[in-house]
Amino acid sequence: MLKSLRARLSVMVMLLMALSLGVLGVWLTTELRALLALIVGSLLAIIYTQAVRKPLRLMAEVALGIANGDFHRRADVSGPTEIRQLARALNNMADNLERELHRVQVTAEKLQAVLGSLRDGVLLIDNRENIELINPRAAEMLGFNVEVVLGKRDTLLLRHPELSELLRQARREVSACYRRILLGGQAVRHIRAAVLPLESKRMLIVLQDLTEVYTAIDIRRDFVANVSHELRTPLTSLGLMVENLLRGALDERDVAEDFLRRMAGEIERLTEMVMELLQLARLESGQEELRMGGFLAGELVQEAVGTIQGLLVSRRQNVVLEGEPELSLSGDREKLKQVLINLLDNASKFSPEGSTITVGLREHSHEVDCSVKDRGAGVLPEHLPRVYERFFKSSPSRGGGTGLGLAIVKHIIEAHGGSVYVRSKLGEGSTFGFTLPKKSEMGSI
Ligand code: ADP
């Protein structure tokens, strides 16, 4: 403001000088007048140039700043009209650029947030096969470091030939291509890869992790195979015995009685398995409600022991209670009793006649612990992680069970918010047990 005032004053002084010289010129010679006019003109030109040069230089600096990414600088709107117009235009352009840049930044942040939270892997490949964009999930699935692979061409080709092949196919066919591929080292993941060509000749790759789905399919297939297998054995032996009876064994009373006894045993086993399967299905589908209540753990143990008293007597085994029988449990009484029966039944079946089974009841700060310890042959260490699986039988010939008992135990205990465990030493015996939270919450299985 001050500067422009000074510039104007200088122009006025010059004009006054010119006027006075003009008046003087009446008495001067023609040559002198021309010289004076030239001097005044030159001075005026210098002053005008000064007034224009400075704002122009500042504008150039602002423009350069914008070109280098500094969108906050603005030009000084002063000087002659044209210069002011130019400065305003430059400032408008800077405003627009700044707004646009902010919009782009916000969009990029949103995209980043969406890509970061996706469960699917997403990659964008440019037309020279460089990785242009990769979200954290895709990097995790492909074993890539995002910082390292961005902009790299050979990473996909070298490390994931199946994916590169799919990429080439999609480029050739100019249409979306899909394939199920396996990724990962030790823990193999089943991935459904989709490659979609975009208009810009870029390729969008979407990776869906379907491992859980395939695992569920495998479990169902195994389950059906296991059930069929478990049913086939008793059914075949029943069929054979009926055939033998019809072929004449019926006439020999002793033989016939033996067959019928064995048939009754097979039928009992089949019935038990069907009942257990039904119970497992109900537990897994969440149809069974927990009827919660409070009761003494010692009493429940006595009831469970009473239920299998016949087996214990026939095997001359006795059960001793250790710990705190007065401990109170909170849960579904009937289901927890069934858990104890299953554990005691196994302990009896898998330990020698005349041995002792110990039930331990202990209280910790947040949970209660119930264990059933036997002095049997124990479980092979490699089988320990699998004993609670459905249909798992470590020694089928000796137990003759269905392999479903412990799976039911695990379901019931986990539905109570507890967890199961097993400890075993070959030749010394096993301890199967569970812990329950002190106050189980009401809920459905
Ligand atoms: P089942 O007893 O009907 O075979 P379970 O699910 O109860 O089915 O047990 C699964 C397997 O775990 C058994 O077949 C057996 O190999 C092993 N197991 C269970 N309890 C014991 C135990 N107390 N001692 C040794 N092995 C056991």
Residues whose N, C-alpha, C, O or C-beta is under 5 A from the ligand:
A	BS01	ADP	N346 A347 F350 G376 G378 V379 V387 F392 K393 S394 S395 G399 G401 T402 G403 L404 G405 L406 A407 S430
